[in-house]
Structure formats: C-alpha cells, structure tokens
Amino acid sequence: MKRITRFFWFCSGAHIGTLKKYPIEHNKFVGIGATIFFTALFASLSGGYAMYFVFNGSPFAVGFAILFGLIWGTAIFNMDRYIVSSIDKQGTTNQQILQATPRILLAIMIGIVISRPLELKIFDKEIRQKLKSAYLKGQHARIDTLQKTYTQKYGMELGKMAELKREKDSLETDINDSRSQLNQEVFGDKTDQTSGIVGYGTYAKQKQAVLQEKEDRLKDVMADQSKMDQYLTDRKDYEGLTDMRLFNDHQLDSLSNVAGFSDRNWALGQLSYNENGTRDLDTYLAESFISFLFILFECLPVFVKLMSPKGPYDVALSKLYEADVYYAERDKERNIEVTDSVYDHHLEEEIQKQKRIITAQSDYDLERHRYD
C-alpha cells in the first residue's frame, strides 16, 4: 500500500520529502496522482490504437502500436504532471485561475486528442457500415464517370451503332411484311398489295426480288453492326470500363477492415449526419459526451488543485521555495566574493611579477653601462 501511495505521489508531481510531514494532505495528492496516471493509461491505449491502424496490414503493426502507445502515454504523463505541479497556490483566486488558464486550454487539447481514437473503437461497428456505404457510392461514381467519358469519347461510333440497330429493326419488320405479301401473292390471296392470281407469276417474282434485296441489305447491316459492336467492346476494354464492377459484400468487408486512420476518422465525423445532410442529434450527442468526458477527465487534476484550499503542504512548499531562493542568492554572493578575492590576488601577483622583471632589467642595464 505504501508503494502505491508513493507512486501516486510521484505521479502528482509532489515533493515527497515535504509531503510526508503532513498526513492530512496525503489523500489529496494520491487522488491527483491517480487521475494523472489513468489519464496517461488511456492516452497509451488511444495512441496505440491509432498507430495500429496506421500500420494495419504490416506484420509489425502490433509492435509499432505498443511502442508508440508507451511513448505517447509517457509524454502525456509528463505533460500532465508538469501542468499540475506548476500551479502555485500562494496567489489570490483570480491569480491562480489566470495562471491555470493556459494549462486548462492545453488539458482540453490533450483530452480531445486522447478521446478521438477511443471514439473510433467505441463506434467501430457504425464506422464499418459507413465505410462500406462510402466505398459502394465511390465505386458507383467511378463507373458513372468512366461511362460518361466513354460515351463522350465514342459518341460518333455509338450514334452509328444506334443507326445500324434502327435500320436492322426496320429491315426485319419490312422483310416479315414482304415475305407475308409474297406468300399471299403465290397463294392468290387478294389484297391491296397482291394481284390475287395463284402461282409464281410476274408479281410474285417482283416481290421475291424486293425481299431478296432487303435480306441482302440486312446481312450487310448485321455485318457492319457486328464489326462496330466488336470495336466498341475493344474500346471498353481499353478504357477499363469492362473490368469495373460493384464491390460485393466480401470485398466491402475486406476494404473496411484495412481502412486507415484517416478514412475511419472521416467516417466517424459523418456518423453525426443523416443521408440528407441534416444533423443526427442522437449520434452527435453520444460523440460529444464521450469527448467531454475525456476532456473533463484530463482537466480534473487541474480543477482539483484549483478548488482545494491552501494546505500545510502548500505553505511548507512555499517556505522551502523561499529558502531555496535565499540560498541561491547567498550562494551567488559567495561566488561573487570568491571571484573578486581571487581576481585581486591574481592582480597583486601580476603586479609583483612585473615589478621584479622591471627591477632585474634595470640592474642588468646598469651593470652593462659601467662595463662600457
């Protein structure tokens, strides 16, 4: 139990040596330290989960996720620990709030960053459905775009193909009518188009010639239509339109499983909107509450530090700070005095050295002058 308590004290950023002297403050800093620790734990899970999707499909995805999760959690832990421990309880309430404002803003940003990957996991099923719908719509759009481009690029050929089809249909209808009239002429049925004479006479031969001409033309049209159809089929293959197919359920499942962090984050943002573009209030509130929960959880240590009254630990820490400042000032004065004394000593020694050099040089010059 003592080890856990000391660990949470360390997490809170408290000065353990001073905190030990004031048992009334122990529980408060255990709570602050536990909040910081679990915030870092959630940050590790969040960062690891996000990194897992970045390297999804790689055999090292789990290893990268664990490594990044530990690094990210440690970074958030150190940041939270500094934010809480740097709040000074010696000023007035307004001064403390002003001092804590940038820290609260930073805590809010950290809470948003932590909550997003965890929201991706919470809404995983809904995100997969949204991704499947988006991929299917995207495939529809790509097929429509290719079809439109193909139609515009080969409009003349498609128009020619339509003309050949119309002519073929018209010829087939005319051939059926002509064959019916020929049979009526041969069997002597009297109509507006037949003579009513039985046998294969002059009129029957004329109708046979007309029928043969139309059948020959139909063969030519069908040959041209076959060539044009083959050409357009080859063009479809060349443009990639033949290979385009809508995704089946298995392909959609595979695509949603390997979707990256960016796609999943986009899908999460789209969950709060209906198909017609209006806001889905239920989903929006659910996402917002989760985000607010993590933001509150991240800001909680700062709020606890602000709301708690100034206790004996804060007073003792302030006095210890003043003592350290005083010691630093005195240490500065000592260093200045030592420096001055050493400098003066060096200066005196240098002066004496120069005097001895000058005296020796003067004696040497005097002796040399006497000798001359």
C-alpha positions in Angstrom: 0.0 0.0 0.0 2.8 2.4 0.8 4.4 1.7 -2.5 1.2 2.5 -4.3 0.8 5.7 -2.3 4.3 6.8 -3.0 3.8 6.0 -6.7 0.7 8.2 -6.9 2.6 10.9 -5.0 5.3 10.8 -7.7 2.6 10.9 -10.4 1.1 14.1 -8.8 4.5 15.8 -9.0 4.6 16.5 -5.3 7.7 17.0 -3.3 7.6 13.7 -1.4 10.0 14.7 1.4 7.8 17.6 2.3 4.5 15.8 1.7 5.4 13.1 4.2 5.4 15.6 7.1 1.7 16.5 6.5 -0.6 13.4 6.6 -3.7 15.5 6.1 -2.6 16.2 2.5 -1.7 12.6 1.6 -5.1 11.5 0.2 -5.5 14.6 -1.9 -2.3 14.0 -3.7 -3.0 10.3 -4.0 -6.2 11.3 -5.9 -4.4 13.8 -8.1 -1.7 11.3 -8.9 -4.1 8.5 -9.7 -6.0 10.8 -12.1 -2.8 11.7 -13.9 -1.8 8.1 -14.1 -5.1 6.8 -15.5 -5.2 9.7 -18.0 -1.7 8.6 -19.2 -3.0 5.0 -19.4 -6.0 6.0 -21.6 -3.6 8.0 -23.7 -1.4 4.9 -24.2 -4.4 2.9 -25.3 -5.6 5.7 -27.6 -2.3 6.3 -29.2 -1.6 2.6 -29.6 -5.0 2.0 -31.2 -4.5 4.9 -33.6 -1.0 3.7 -34.6 -2.3 0.2 -35.1 -4.5 1.4 -38.0 -1.6 3.4 -39.4 0.4 0.2 -39.9 -2.6 -2.1 -40.4 -1.6 -5.0 -42.6 2.0 -4.9 -41.6 3.3 -7.9 -39.5 4.9 -5.4 -37.2 1.6 -3.4 -36.6 1.1 -4.7 -33.1 4.8 -4.0 -32.1 4.6 -0.4 -33.5 1.3 0.1 -31.7 2.7 -1.0 -28.4 5.8 1.1 -28.8 4.0 4.2 -29.8 1.4 3.8 -27.1 4.1 3.6 -24.4 5.9 6.7 -25.8 2.6 8.7 -26.2 1.4 7.7 -22.7 4.7 8.7 -21.2 4.6 12.1 -23.0 1.1 12.8 -21.8 2.0 11.7 -18.2 5.0 14.1 -18.1 2.9 16.9 -19.5 0.0 16.4 -17.0 2.5 16.0 -14.1 4.1 19.3 -15.0 0.8 21.1 -15.5 -0.5 20.1 -12.1 2.7 20.6 -10.2 3.4 24.0 -11.6 0.2 25.6 -10.3 1.1 27.9 -7.4 -1.4 28.1 -4.5 0.2 31.3 -3.0 -1.6 33.9 -5.1 -5.2 35.0 -5.0 -8.0 33.0 -6.6 -8.0 35.2 -9.7 -4.3 34.9 -10.0 -4.5 31.1 -9.7 -7.2 31.0 -12.4 -5.2 33.2 -14.6 -2.1 31.1 -14.0 -4.1 27.9 -14.7 -5.9 29.2 -17.9 -3.2 28.1 -20.4 -2.8 24.8 -18.6 -6.6 24.2 -18.8 -6.5 25.0 -22.6 -3.6 22.6 -23.0 -5.5 20.0 -21.0 -8.6 20.4 -23.2 -6.5 19.9 -26.3 -4.9 16.7 -24.8 -8.4 15.5 -23.9 -9.6 15.9 -27.5 -6.5 14.1 -28.9 -6.9 11.2 -26.4 -10.7 10.8 -27.0 -10.7 10.6 -30.8 -9.0 7.2 -31.3 -11.1 5.7 -28.4 -14.3 7.0 -30.1 -13.1 5.2 -33.2 -13.1 1.9 -31.2 -16.4 2.6 -29.5 -18.2 3.3 -32.8 -16.3 0.6 -34.7 -19.5 -1.2 -36.0 -21.1 2.0 -37.2 -17.9 3.2 -38.8 -17.6 0.0 -40.8 -21.1 0.4 -42.1 -20.5 4.0 -43.1 -17.2 3.0 -44.8 -19.0 0.2 -46.8 -21.6 2.7 -47.9 -19.0 5.2 -48.9 -16.9 2.7 -50.8 -20.0 1.5 -52.7 -21.0 5.1 -53.6 -17.5 5.8 -54.7 -17.5 2.7 -57.0 -20.8 3.8 -58.4 -19.3 7.3 -59.1 -16.2 5.9 -60.7 -18.3 3.6 -63.0 -20.6 6.5 -63.9 -17.6 8.8 -64.6 -16.0 6.1 -66.9 -19.3 5.5 -68.6 -19.8 9.2 -69.2 -16.3 9.6 -70.5 -16.7 6.6 -72.8 -20.0 8.0 -74.2 -18.5 11.4 -74.9 -15.3 10.0 -76.4 -17.0 7.5 -78.7 -20.3 9.4 -79.3 -19.9 9.2 -83.1 -19.4 5.4 -83.1 -22.3 4.9 -80.6 -24.5 7.0 -82.8 -23.6 4.9 -85.8 -24.3 1.8 -83.8 -27.7 3.1 -82.9 -28.5 3.9 -86.5 -27.5 0.4 -87.6 -29.8 -1.1 -84.9 -32.7 1.1 -86.0 -32.1 0.1 -89.7 -31.8 -3.6 -88.7 -35.1 -3.4 -86.8 -36.8 -1.6 -89.7 -35.4 -4.1 -92.2 -36.6 -7.1 -90.1 -40.1 -5.7 -90.0 -40.1 -4.9 -93.7 -38.8 -8.5 -94.6 -41.5 -10.0 -92.5 -44.1 -7.9 -94.3 -42.6 -8.6 -97.7 -42.5 -12.4 -97.0 -46.1 -12.3 -95.9 -47.1 -10.4 -99.1 -45.1 -12.9 -101.3 -46.9 -15.8 -99.7 -50.2 -14.1 -100.3 -49.3 -13.5 -103.9 -48.2 -17.1 -104.5 -51.4 -18.5 -102.9 -53.7 -16.0 -104.7 -54.9 -14.0 -101.7 -56.4 -10.8 -103.0 -55.3 -7.6 -101.1 -54.2 -4.1 -101.8 -50.6 -5.3 -102.3 -51.3 -8.5 -104.2 -52.9 -9.4 -107.6 -55.0 -12.4 -106.4 -53.6 -14.7 -109.1 -52.4 -18.1 -107.9 -48.9 -19.2 -108.8 -45.4 -17.9 -109.0 -46.0 -15.2 -111.6 -44.6 -11.9 -112.6 -45.8 -10.1 -109.4 -44.5 -12.9 -107.2 -41.1 -12.7 -108.9 -41.0 -8.9 -108.3 -41.9 -9.3 -104.7 -39.3 -12.1 -104.4 -36.6 -9.7 -105.8 -37.6 -7.0 -103.4 -37.5 -9.5 -100.5 -34.1 -10.7 -101.6 -32.7 -7.1 -101.8 -33.9 -6.4 -98.3 -32.4 -9.6 -97.0 -29.1 -8.8 -98.6 -29.2 -5.4 -97.1 -30.0 -6.9 -93.7 -26.9 -9.1 -93.9 -24.7 -6.1 -94.7 -26.2 -4.1 -91.8 -25.8 -7.1 -89.4 -22.1 -7.4 -90.5 -21.5 -3.7 -90.0 -23.2 -3.9 -86.7 -21.1 -6.9 -85.6 -17.9 -5.0 -86.6 -19.0 -1.9 -84.7 -20.0 -3.9 -81.7 -16.6 -5.6 -81.6 -14.8 -2.2 -82.0 -16.8 -0.7 -79.1 -16.2 -3.8 -76.9 -12.5 -3.4 -77.5 -12.7 0.3 -76.7 -14.5 -0.6 -73.4 -11.7 -3.0 -72.5 -9.1 -0.3 -73.4 -10.8 2.3 -71.3 -11.2 -0.1 -68.3 -15.0 0.0 -68.3 -15.4 -3.7 -68.8 -13.4 -4.5 -65.7 -15.3 -2.1 -63.4 -17.7 -4.0 -61.1 -19.5 -3.0 -58.0 -18.0 -4.4 -54.8 -19.6 -7.4 -53.3 -20.1 -7.9 -49.5 -16.9 -9.8 -49.1 -14.9 -7.1 -50.8 -16.6 -4.4 -48.8 -15.8 -6.2 -45.6 -12.1 -6.5 -46.6 -11.9 -2.8 -47.5 -13.4 -1.7 -44.2 -11.1 -4.0 -42.3 -7.9 -2.5 -43.9 -9.2 1.1 -43.8 -6.7 3.6 -42.4 -7.0 6.1 -39.6 -7.9 8.9 -41.9 -10.8 7.0 -43.5 -12.1 5.9 -40.2 -11.8 9.4 -38.7 -13.8 10.7 -41.7 -16.4 8.1 -41.2 -16.7 8.9 -37.5 -17.3 12.6 -38.5 -20.0 11.5 -40.9 -21.9 9.5 -38.4 -23.4 12.6 -36.9 -25.2 13.4 -40.2 -28.1 11.8 -41.9 -28.2 10.9 -45.6 -30.0 14.1 -46.4 -27.3 16.2 -44.7 -29.2 17.0 -41.6 -27.7 16.6 -38.1 -28.3 13.2 -36.4 -28.7 14.6 -32.9 -28.5 11.2 -31.1 -25.2 10.2 -32.6 -23.8 13.8 -32.3 -24.7 13.9 -28.6 -23.2 10.5 -28.0 -19.9 11.5 -29.6 -19.9 14.9 -27.8 -20.5 13.3 -24.4 -17.6 10.9 -24.9 -15.3 13.8 -25.9 -16.5 15.9 -23.0 -15.9 13.0 -20.6 -12.2 12.7 -21.6 -11.8 16.5 -21.6 -13.2 16.7 -18.1 -11.0 13.7 -17.0 -8.0 15.5 -18.4 -8.8 18.8 -16.7 -9.8 17.2 -13.4 -6.4 17.3 -11.8 -6.1 21.0 -12.6 -9.6 21.7 -11.2 -8.9 19.7 -8.1 -5.7 21.6 -7.5 -7.5 24.9 -8.0 -10.5 24.0 -5.8 -8.6 22.6 -2.9 -7.8 25.2 -0.2 -4.2 26.1 0.5 -3.0 23.4 2.9 0.1 23.0 5.1 1.9 21.3 2.3 1.5 24.3 0.0 2.7 26.6 2.8 5.7 24.4 3.5 6.5 24.2 -0.1 6.3 27.9 -0.4 8.7 28.4 2.5 11.0 25.8 1.1 10.9 27.7 -2.2 11.8 30.9 -0.4 14.6 29.2 1.4 16.0 27.8 -1.8 15.8 31.2 -3.4 17.5 32.8 -0.4 20.2 30.1 -0.5 20.7 30.7 -4.2 21.1 34.4 -3.6 23.6 33.8 -0.8 25.4 31.3 -3.0 25.6 34.0 -5.7 27.1 36.5 -3.2 29.6 33.9 -2.1 30.7 33.2 -5.6 31.0 36.9 -6.3 33.2 37.4 -3.2 35.4 34.5 -4.1 35.7 35.7 -7.6 36.6 39.2 -6.5 39.2 37.9 -4.0 40.8 35.5 -6.5 40.9 38.3 -9.1 42.5 40.7 -6.6 45.1 38.0 -5.7 45.9 37.4 -9.3 46.2 41.1 -9.9 48.6 41.6 -6.9 50.7 38.7 -8.0 50.9 40.0 -11.6 51.9 43.5 -10.3 54.7 42.0 -8.1 55.9 39.9 -11.1 56.1 42.9 -13.3 58.0 44.9 -10.7 60.6 42.1 -10.3 61.0 42.0 -14.1 61.5 45.7 -14.4 64.0 45.8 -11.4 66.0 43.0 -12.9 66.1 44.6 -16.3 67.3 47.9 -14.7 70.1 46.2 -12.8 71.3 44.5 -15.9 71.3 47.7 -17.9 73.2 49.5 -15.1 76.0 46.8 -14.9 76.4 46.8 -18.7 76.8 50.6 -18.7 79.5 50.5 -16.1 81.5 47.9 -18.0 81.4 50.0 -21.2 
